[in-house]
C-alpha cells in the first residue's frame, strides 16, 4: 500500500515538524477550553493552516475547524481525519512547565495531542502534495465539544462535513499502551453511555405513620437497589447493560418522610440494539417498581452517545497501514471500553475506525488513566500519530 520511498519521505517531513507540534500541544495544554468555548484553539488551528496556504473554515456553531486538502485528482475529499479539541472541567494536578493556566480546566483526556496530530497531518500532507505524492483529497476535522452532550460530532454531521467520505479515522490517547504502539479493534470499541435521573414526590409525613403517606425514601431505595439487578435478568448478558447510581438524595431529618427525593446515575451498554431499547424499557421499569408505594415518578433518560462501532474494512486498512509505516511491532489489539465516545455518532453515518494511540512512557511503571488531572503523555506519540494518519491519506487502496 505504501512505497518505501514515500514512507521515508513521511518520516523525514514529520521530523521537521515534531518540535513545533510538541510546542503547539503544550500551548493548548496551558490554555484549555471547554466544549463550544474553544475560540482560542480554533484561532490557533486556523492561523497555522493558513500559513501553509490552506483554506480552513469554522463550523457553523462557531468553534471547530474543517480543512480540505485537494489531491492531484482534484476530486472531493474521500478520507477524513478527526481530532477533538475541547478540555474537561478538571483541575490540572501536574507539576510541569505547561500546566494549565485556567483554574478548574485541563486537557485530561489527551485532546490537545489529538489536535496536534491532525494539525501535523495537514502540514505533512501539504508538503507531500507539492511533491506529487497526495492523489486523493482529504478532509481534516477539528471537532469541538466531544465531552458535552449533545456533542460536537452532531455539529459536524449537521453541517454535512462527513457526507460522501469513504472512510473517516480518529485516534484516542491510551495511557495503558506504551508509546509506539497502536491498538485496533473491529466492531464496538466503546460503550453507549447515557444519564438517568429519577425524581419521586409524595405528601411527606411523620416516620411514625408511613402508612398515612407515600414513603419516598423507601420507594427510591427499592428502585436504586432492584433496577440494576432487574436489568441483568431482562437484557442479554453479552450486551453489557449496566446501571450505576452516582448521586442519591432524600430528606433532611431522621423522623420526617420527605416530600421528594432523587437519584442520578449512568447507563452503559456495549450493544447498539439493546442501547436503543433501554431508553424505553428503563423508564417503564422504574415506574413499575415505584407503583406500589403511591409516589409520583419522573424519569429522564438523557441520550448521550451510542456504542462506537468500528467498521471492519476501515479498521483493517488502518491496521495494515500502521504495520507498514510504523512496523509490525507497533500493531496490537485493544478491548472494548465502557467509556463513551462522541465519534460514535459519526461512525453511525459513515464507515470509519477509532484506534488507541499508546502514550505511556516506556520507562515508567505507572499506568495512568483518562479524566485525571495527573494525565500526561509521552510526546513522541504525536509524531507516531501523524505518520499513521498521513500514511492512510497516501495509501494506495485498490477496491
C-alpha positions in Angstrom: 0.0 0.0 0.0 2.9 2.4 0.7 6.0 3.0 -1.4 9.1 2.6 0.8 10.5 5.9 -0.6 7.2 7.5 0.4 7.5 6.1 3.9 11.0 7.6 4.2 9.6 11.0 3.0 6.8 10.9 5.5 9.3 10.1 8.3 11.6 12.9 7.2 9.0 15.6 6.8 7.3 14.6 10.1 10.6 15.0 12.0 10.9 18.6 10.7 7.6 19.5 12.4 7.9 17.4 15.5 9.2 20.0 17.9 6.7 22.6 16.6 3.8 20.2 17.2 5.0 19.4 20.7 5.1 23.2 21.4 1.6 23.5 19.8 0.3 20.8 22.1 1.8 22.4 25.1 0.3 25.8 24.3 -3.1 24.1 24.1 -2.5 22.4 27.4 -1.7 25.7 29.0 -4.9 27.3 27.6 -7.6 24.6 27.7 -11.1 25.4 26.7 -14.4 23.7 27.5 -16.8 22.4 24.8 -18.2 25.1 22.4 -15.9 27.6 24.1 -12.8 26.6 22.1 -12.3 30.0 20.4 -8.6 30.4 21.2 -7.9 26.8 20.0 -10.0 27.4 16.8 -8.0 30.6 16.0 -4.7 28.8 16.6 -5.6 26.0 14.2 -6.9 28.4 11.6 -3.8 30.6 11.7 -1.4 27.7 11.3 -3.3 26.1 8.4 -3.5 29.4 6.6 0.3 29.9 6.8 0.8 26.9 4.6 -1.8 28.1 2.0 -4.8 26.1 3.1 -8.3 27.5 3.3 -9.9 26.2 6.6 -13.4 27.1 7.7 -15.1 27.3 11.0 -18.1 25.1 11.8 -21.5 26.9 11.8 -21.7 26.6 15.6 -18.7 29.0 16.0 -15.9 26.7 17.1 -14.1 23.8 15.4 -12.4 23.8 12.1 -12.8 21.9 8.8 -10.0 21.9 6.2 -9.8 20.2 2.9 -6.6 19.3 1.1 -7.2 18.6 -2.6 -5.0 15.9 -4.1 -3.7 15.7 -7.6 -7.0 14.0 -8.6 -8.8 17.3 -7.7 -11.8 15.2 -6.5 -14.0 15.8 -3.5 -12.5 14.5 -0.2 -12.8 10.8 0.3 -10.9 10.2 3.5 -11.5 12.2 6.7 -9.3 12.6 9.8 -10.9 13.8 13.0 -9.3 15.2 16.2 -11.3 16.6 19.1 -10.2 20.0 20.6 -12.1 20.5 23.9 -10.9 20.1 27.5 -12.5 18.9 30.8 -13.7 20.8 33.9 -10.9 19.2 35.9 -8.0 20.8 37.9 -4.6 20.2 36.4 -2.6 18.4 39.1 0.7 18.1 37.3 3.9 19.9 38.1 5.1 20.8 34.6 6.0 24.0 32.8 3.0 23.7 30.5 0.5 23.1 33.4 -3.0 24.6 32.7 -3.3 28.3 33.4 -7.1 28.1 33.5 -8.4 27.2 37.0 -10.5 24.1 37.0 -10.0 23.3 33.4 -7.5 20.7 32.0 -6.8 18.6 28.9 -7.2 15.4 31.0 -8.3 13.2 28.0 -5.5 13.9 25.5 -7.5 16.1 23.1 -4.6 18.6 22.9 -2.5 15.7 21.4 -5.3 14.7 19.1 -5.5 18.3 17.8 -1.7 18.5 17.3 -1.8 15.2 15.4 -4.4 16.3 12.9 -2.7 19.6 12.5 0.6 17.8 11.9 -1.2 15.6 9.3 -2.2 18.8 7.5 1.3 20.2 7.5 2.9 16.9 6.2 0.2 16.3 3.6 0.7 19.8 2.3 4.4 19.1 1.7 3.6 15.7 0.1 1.1 17.4 -2.2 3.8 19.7 -3.5 5.9 16.6 -4.3 3.0 14.9 -6.1 2.5 12.1 -3.6 -1.0 13.1 -2.5 -3.5 11.8 -5.0 -6.7 11.6 -3.0 -8.3 14.6 -1.4 -8.8 14.6 2.3 -10.8 16.4 5.0 -9.4 17.4 8.4 -11.9 17.8 11.1 -11.0 19.6 14.3 -14.2 18.7 16.3 -15.4 20.8 19.3 -17.4 19.7 22.3 -16.6 16.0 22.4 -17.1 15.9 26.2 -20.5 17.5 26.0 -23.9 16.0 25.3 -25.2 16.6 22.7 -21.6 16.5 21.5 -19.8 18.3 18.7 -19.9 15.3 16.3 -23.5 16.2 15.8 -22.4 19.7 14.8 -20.1 18.2 12.2 -22.9 15.9 10.9 -25.4 18.8 10.8 -23.0 20.8 8.7 -22.7 17.9 6.3 -19.0 17.6 6.7 -18.7 13.8 6.6 -21.2 13.2 3.8 -19.6 11.2 0.9 -16.4 10.2 2.8 -15.4 6.6 2.1 -13.5 6.3 5.4 -13.0 8.6 8.4 -10.3 7.9 11.0 -9.6 9.0 14.6 -7.0 8.3 17.3 -7.5 8.4 21.0 -4.7 8.6 23.6 -4.4 5.4 25.7 -2.2 5.7 28.8 -2.3 2.0 29.2 -0.4 1.4 25.9 3.3 2.3 25.7 4.3 4.9 23.2 5.0 3.4 19.7 2.0 1.0 19.9 -1.4 1.4 18.4 -4.4 -0.7 19.4 -7.1 -1.8 17.0 -10.5 -3.4 17.3 -13.1 -4.1 14.7 -16.7 -3.7 15.8 -17.7 -2.0 19.1 -14.8 -0.3 20.8 -16.6 1.9 23.3 -20.0 1.7 25.0 -23.2 3.6 24.8 -23.3 6.0 27.7 -26.3 7.8 29.0 -27.5 9.6 32.1 -30.7 8.7 34.1 -32.5 11.0 36.5 -35.3 9.7 38.7 -37.3 12.1 40.9 -40.1 10.9 43.3 -42.7 13.0 45.1 -45.3 12.5 47.8 -47.1 14.4 50.5 -44.5 13.7 53.2 -45.2 12.9 56.8 -44.0 11.6 60.1 -41.9 8.4 60.2 -44.2 7.1 62.9 -47.1 6.9 60.4 -45.6 5.8 57.0 -49.0 4.1 56.1 -50.6 7.5 56.0 -48.3 9.0 53.4 -46.2 7.9 50.4 -42.8 6.8 51.6 -40.5 8.4 49.0 -37.3 7.2 50.7 -38.4 3.5 50.6 -39.7 3.8 47.1 -36.4 5.4 46.0 -34.4 2.7 47.8 -36.4 0.0 46.0 -35.6 1.5 42.6 -31.9 2.1 43.2 -31.3 -1.4 44.5 -33.6 -3.5 42.4 -33.4 -1.8 39.0 -29.8 -2.8 38.3 -30.4 -6.4 39.3 -33.6 -6.5 37.2 -31.8 -5.3 34.1 -29.3 -8.1 34.5 -32.1 -10.6 34.1 -34.0 -8.8 31.3 -31.2 -7.9 28.9 -28.8 -10.3 27.2 -25.7 -10.5 29.4 -23.5 -10.2 26.3 -24.9 -6.6 25.8 -23.0 -5.4 28.9 -26.0 -3.3 30.0 -25.0 -1.6 33.3 -26.7 0.9 35.5 -24.7 2.5 38.3 -26.1 5.3 40.6 -23.7 8.1 41.4 -25.9 10.5 43.4 -28.9 9.9 45.7 -30.6 12.3 47.9 -33.8 12.5 50.0 -34.9 14.2 53.2 -33.2 16.4 55.9 -34.1 14.8 59.3 -34.4 11.3 60.7 -38.1 11.5 61.8 -39.7 13.0 58.7 -40.6 11.3 55.5 -39.6 13.9 52.8 -41.8 15.2 50.1 -39.3 14.5 47.4 -36.1 12.6 46.5 -33.9 11.9 43.5 -31.3 9.6 42.1 -28.9 10.3 39.2 -26.8 7.6 37.5 -25.3 6.4 34.3 -26.4 3.6 31.9 -23.8 2.0 29.8 -24.2 -0.7 27.1 -22.0 -2.5 24.6 -24.7 -3.4 22.1 -26.4 -0.9 19.9 -29.8 -2.7 19.7 -30.1 -3.1 23.5 -28.9 0.5 24.0 -31.8 1.8 21.8 -34.3 -0.4 23.6 -33.2 0.7 27.0 -34.4 4.2 26.5 -38.0 2.9 26.6 -37.6 -0.1 28.9 -35.8 1.5 31.8 -38.3 4.4 32.5 -41.1 1.8 32.4 -39.3 -0.5 34.8 -38.8 2.5 37.2 -42.5 3.3 37.2 -43.4 -0.4 37.8 -41.0 -0.7 40.8 -42.3 2.5 42.4 -46.0 1.9 41.7 -46.9 0.0 44.9 -45.7 3.0 47.0 -48.1 5.6 45.6 -45.4 8.1 44.8 -45.3 10.4 41.7 -42.4 9.5 39.5 -40.5 11.4 36.8 -37.8 9.6 34.8 -35.5 11.3 32.3 -33.1 9.3 30.1 -30.5 11.7 28.6 -29.2 10.0 25.4 -25.5 10.9 25.3 -23.7 8.6 22.8 -24.3 5.2 21.3 -21.6 2.5 21.2 -18.8 3.4 18.9 -18.7 0.7 16.3 -15.6 0.5 14.1 -16.2 -0.7 10.5 -14.3 -3.8 9.5 -12.8 -2.5 6.3 -11.7 0.8 7.8 -10.1 -0.9 10.7 -8.2 -3.4 8.6 -7.0 -0.6 6.4 -5.8 1.3 9.4 -4.1 -1.8 10.9 -2.4 -2.6 7.6 -1.0 0.9 7.1 0.1 1.1 10.7 2.1 -2.1 10.2 3.8 -0.7 7.0 4.6 2.7 8.3 5.2 2.1 12.0 6.4 -1.6 11.9 4.6 -4.8 12.8 5.6 -4.4 16.5 3.5 -1.3 16.7 0.3 -3.1 15.9 -1.7 -4.6 18.8 -5.3 -5.3 19.7 -7.4 -3.4 22.2 -10.5 -4.3 24.1 -13.9 -2.6 24.2 -14.2 0.1 26.8 -17.3 1.0 28.9 -16.4 4.7 28.4 -18.4 6.8 25.9 -17.0 8.4 22.7 -18.8 11.1 20.7 -17.1 9.8 17.5 -19.8 7.1 17.7 -22.4 9.4 16.1 -20.1 9.9 13.0 -19.4 6.2 12.7 -23.1 5.6 12.7 -23.3 7.6 9.5 -20.0 6.8 7.7 -17.5 4.0 7.5 -14.5 4.6 9.7 -12.4 3.5 12.7 -11.1 4.7 16.0 -7.8 3.4 17.2 -6.0 3.6 20.6 -2.7 5.5 20.5 -0.1 4.5 23.0 1.1 7.5 25.1 2.7 5.9 28.1 6.4 6.5 28.7 8.0 3.0 28.4 10.4 4.0 31.2 7.5 4.4 33.6 5.9 1.6 35.6 2.9 3.8 36.4 -0.2 3.2 34.3 -2.4 6.3 34.4 -5.9 6.8 33.3 -8.0 9.3 31.4 -10.1 12.1 33.0 -7.5 12.6 35.7 -5.7 15.9 36.5 -2.4 14.0 36.5 -2.7 12.7 32.9 0.3 13.5 30.8 1.7 11.8 27.6 5.0 10.8 26.1 5.0 13.4 23.4 6.8 11.1 21.0 3.3 9.8 20.4 2.4 12.9 18.4 4.8 12.1 15.5 3.6 8.5 15.6 0.0 9.6 15.2 0.9 12.0 12.4 2.8 9.3 10.5 -0.1 6.9 10.7 -2.7 9.4 9.6 -0.5 10.6 6.7 0.1 7.0 5.7 -3.6 6.4 5.5 -4.1 9.5 3.3 -1.5 8.5 0.7 -2.0 4.7 0.9 -2.7 3.0 -2.5 -6.1 1.4 -1.8 -7.5 -0.8 -4.5 -11.1 -1.8 -4.2 
